[in-house]
Amino acid sequence: MSRNNEDRMGGTKKPDTGSPALSSSPTPLEFVRPTSLVPLPSGGRFYPEGHPLHGQSELEIQQMTTAEEDILTSRALLKKGTAIDMFLQRLSGINPDDLLLGDKNAVLIQARVDGYGAEYVTQVSCPACNTRIKHEFDLGVYQAVEGEDPTEVEGCSITDRNTFIITLDNGWEVEVQALSGYHEKQITKAQQARKKNGLPESMVQEQLRQMIVSVSGHTDKATINKVIDHMSGKQSRYLRDVYQRVVPSIEMKQEVICVECLNTSEMEVPLTADFFWPKQ
């Protein structure tokens, strides 16, 4: 006679159905990307109509994620020198070449603060004893310089082309434009070319070449270059001083104390390789 296996094994154990089984599904994750509002030093001035920042006082940017970190560490992009530009365009949605320099720097600082915090540790040279010292700067401390109204600056007037005219002591009317990321790139390329050819730097002249649009109605590059070559040091200084008074920018000077000679000095925050590639 066969025996029932269930009887032999003591029967099968039935599950307890006294209470319903609890759900093990986790709450869905939210993937809302945080953003930051960047006050623009320019307040939207000097941008042409149709530009996304024309008349705008601030810009909303996305905060850095691992995708942007990959851009900053891409060897190919770093070698081409396009990592920072691609990084900024992803966060702001605007080509960095089209940003005025003051606004571009404001976006850079906010992006760095969002990604790695306001503490910025880098090395600087003491102006008194030349000792290289490590110093921690606070990127949350900077001043936006809005710039003066060109019509209120003596010898200066504004045009309807987002430029302004500075009259020099010899009567030359020099039309000047606010420098953008594109102009900054052109200055850097010119300096690199001079260095490659064994020529000395010409930072002042290159800056003037990018700033000047026309001189007393002459817009051709040959005439402008000749003007720059014959411009006196006094005229060049005056031109650049008025430019700094009129064009919006940011000021990043902080107090630094040398641990060697105890000299206290006010230094511009240096944007070195540590800025977006902090040592862990």
C-alpha positions in Angstrom: 0.0 0.0 0.0 1.4 3.3 -1.0 1.8 6.1 1.5 0.9 9.7 1.0 4.0 11.8 0.8 2.3 14.7 2.5 1.3 12.5 5.5 4.9 11.1 5.7 6.5 14.6 5.6 4.0 16.0 8.1 2.0 17.9 5.4 2.8 21.1 3.6 3.0 24.4 5.6 0.5 26.9 4.3 1.4 30.6 4.4 -0.1 32.8 7.1 -2.9 34.8 5.5 -3.8 36.7 8.6 -2.4 40.0 7.2 -1.8 41.2 3.6 1.7 41.2 2.3 3.4 44.7 2.5 4.5 46.3 -0.8 8.3 46.4 -1.2 8.3 48.9 -4.1 10.4 52.1 -3.2 9.1 55.6 -3.6 10.0 56.9 -7.1 13.1 59.1 -7.2 12.8 62.7 -8.2 15.2 64.0 -10.8 14.7 67.8 -10.8 17.9 69.5 -11.7 18.7 72.5 -9.4 19.5 75.9 -10.9 21.1 79.1 -9.7 20.4 82.7 -10.6 23.5 84.7 -11.6 23.3 88.5 -11.3 24.8 89.9 -14.4 27.3 92.9 -13.9 26.2 94.2 -17.3 22.5 94.4 -16.4 21.9 93.4 -20.0 23.7 96.5 -21.3 26.0 96.4 -24.4 24.1 93.4 -25.8 22.4 93.9 -29.2 18.6 93.5 -29.6 17.8 89.8 -30.2 20.6 88.6 -27.9 19.1 86.5 -25.1 20.7 88.7 -22.4 19.7 92.1 -24.0 18.2 94.1 -21.1 18.4 91.1 -18.7 19.7 91.6 -15.1 20.3 87.9 -14.3 20.8 84.6 -15.9 19.5 81.2 -14.7 22.1 78.4 -15.0 21.9 74.7 -14.3 24.1 73.4 -11.5 27.0 71.0 -12.3 26.5 67.3 -12.5 28.7 64.4 -13.3 28.1 65.0 -17.0 29.8 68.4 -16.7 32.6 66.9 -14.6 33.3 64.5 -17.5 33.6 67.5 -19.8 36.1 69.2 -17.4 38.2 66.1 -17.3 38.1 65.1 -20.9 41.7 65.0 -22.2 40.5 65.6 -25.8 38.6 68.7 -24.9 41.4 70.0 -22.6 43.9 69.5 -25.4 41.7 71.4 -27.8 41.1 74.1 -25.2 37.3 73.8 -25.5 36.5 72.2 -22.2 35.5 75.4 -20.3 33.5 76.8 -23.2 31.5 73.5 -23.6 31.0 73.4 -19.9 29.6 76.9 -19.7 27.4 76.4 -22.8 25.8 73.3 -21.2 25.0 75.1 -18.0 23.9 78.5 -19.4 22.5 77.6 -22.9 24.5 80.5 -24.3 27.7 80.4 -26.3 30.5 81.8 -24.0 31.9 83.7 -27.0 28.7 85.8 -26.9 29.0 86.7 -23.2 30.6 90.0 -22.1 33.7 89.2 -20.0 32.2 90.5 -16.8 29.1 88.3 -17.2 31.2 85.3 -18.3 33.3 85.6 -15.1 30.2 85.9 -13.0 28.8 82.7 -14.5 32.2 80.9 -14.1 32.3 81.8 -10.4 28.8 80.7 -9.7 29.3 77.4 -11.6 32.4 76.7 -9.5 30.6 77.5 -6.2 27.7 75.2 -7.2 30.1 72.4 -8.1 32.8 72.5 -5.5 31.9 75.1 -3.0 33.1 78.7 -2.4 36.4 77.7 -0.8 39.2 78.0 -3.4 42.7 77.0 -2.3 45.6 77.8 -4.6 49.1 79.2 -4.6 50.0 82.8 -5.0 53.3 84.8 -4.9 53.8 87.3 -2.1 54.4 90.7 -3.8 56.8 91.7 -1.0 59.1 88.6 -0.8 58.0 86.5 -3.9 57.5 83.5 -1.7 54.9 81.0 -3.0 52.2 80.6 -0.4 49.0 78.6 -0.2 45.9 80.7 0.4 42.2 80.0 0.7 40.0 82.5 -1.2 36.3 82.8 -0.7 34.6 82.8 -4.1 31.4 84.1 -2.5 33.0 87.4 -1.9 33.3 89.6 -5.1 31.9 92.9 -6.2 30.0 93.6 -9.4 31.1 96.8 -11.0 28.1 98.0 -13.1 30.1 100.7 -14.9 29.3 104.4 -15.4 26.9 105.9 -17.9 29.1 106.9 -20.9 27.2 110.1 -21.3 28.3 111.2 -17.8 32.0 110.6 -18.4 33.9 113.6 -19.8 35.0 113.1 -23.4 32.8 110.1 -23.8 29.5 109.5 -25.7 27.4 106.5 -26.6 26.2 105.3 -30.0 23.1 103.4 -31.1 25.4 100.3 -31.9 26.1 99.3 -28.3 29.5 101.0 -28.5 30.8 104.3 -27.1 33.2 107.0 -28.4 36.2 108.3 -26.4 37.7 111.5 -27.7 41.5 111.7 -27.3 43.6 114.9 -26.7 44.5 115.1 -30.4 40.9 115.0 -31.6 40.7 111.4 -32.6 37.3 109.9 -31.9 37.9 106.3 -30.9 34.8 104.1 -31.1 35.1 101.2 -28.6 33.1 98.1 -27.9 32.8 96.0 -24.8 34.9 92.9 -24.9 33.3 89.5 -25.0 34.5 85.9 -24.7 35.2 85.9 -28.4 37.5 88.9 -28.1 39.3 87.3 -25.1 39.9 84.2 -27.2 41.3 86.3 -30.1 43.7 88.0 -27.7 44.9 84.7 -26.4 45.4 83.3 -29.9 47.5 86.4 -30.9 49.7 86.0 -27.8 50.2 82.3 -28.4 51.2 83.0 -32.1 53.7 85.7 -31.0 55.2 83.3 -28.4 55.5 80.5 -31.0 57.4 82.9 -33.3 59.7 84.0 -30.6 58.2 87.5 -30.4 57.6 89.5 -27.1 54.1 89.8 -25.7 52.0 92.7 -26.8 49.0 92.5 -24.5 48.1 96.2 -24.5 48.2 96.4 -28.3 46.1 93.2 -28.8 43.6 94.4 -26.3 43.3 97.7 -28.1 42.9 95.9 -31.5 39.9 94.0 -30.1 38.4 97.1 -28.3 38.6 99.6 -31.1 35.8 99.6 -33.8 36.7 102.8 -35.6 38.8 105.9 -35.3 37.2 109.2 -36.5 35.1 107.2 -39.0 37.9 104.9 -40.3 36.9 101.2 -39.8 39.6 99.4 -41.8 42.1 97.3 -39.8 45.1 98.9 -41.5 44.3 102.4 -40.2 43.3 101.1 -36.8 46.6 99.2 -36.5 48.5 102.3 -37.5 46.6 104.4 -34.9 47.5 101.9 -32.2 51.2 101.9 -33.3 51.3 105.7 -33.1 49.2 106.1 -29.9 51.1 107.6 -27.0 51.3 105.9 -23.7 49.2 108.7 -22.2 46.5 108.2 -24.8 46.5 104.5 -24.4 46.2 104.7 -20.7 43.4 107.2 -20.9 41.5 105.0 -23.4 41.8 102.0 -21.2 40.9 103.9 -18.0 37.7 105.2 -19.5 36.9 101.7 -20.8 37.2 100.3 -17.3 35.0 103.0 -15.9 32.3 102.4 -18.5 32.2 98.6 -19.1 30.6 96.4 -16.4 32.9 93.8 -14.7 33.5 92.0 -11.5 36.2 92.8 -8.9 37.7 89.8 -7.1 40.3 91.3 -4.7 40.9 89.8 -1.3 43.4 90.3 1.5 46.3 87.9 1.6 48.8 87.6 4.5 52.2 86.1 3.8 53.2 83.4 6.3 56.9 84.1 5.6 57.3 87.9 5.8 53.8 88.7 7.3 53.1 91.3 4.6 49.4 92.0 4.1 48.4 92.8 0.5 45.2 92.9 -1.6 45.4 90.5 -4.4 43.2 89.6 -7.4 41.9 86.1 -7.1 43.9 84.0 -9.6 41.9 81.7 -11.9 44.5 79.0 -12.1 44.2 75.3 -12.9 43.0 74.7 -9.3 39.8 76.7 -10.1 37.9 73.9 -11.8 40.3 71.1 -10.9 40.6 71.3 -7.2 43.1 68.9 -5.6 41.2 66.4 -3.4 
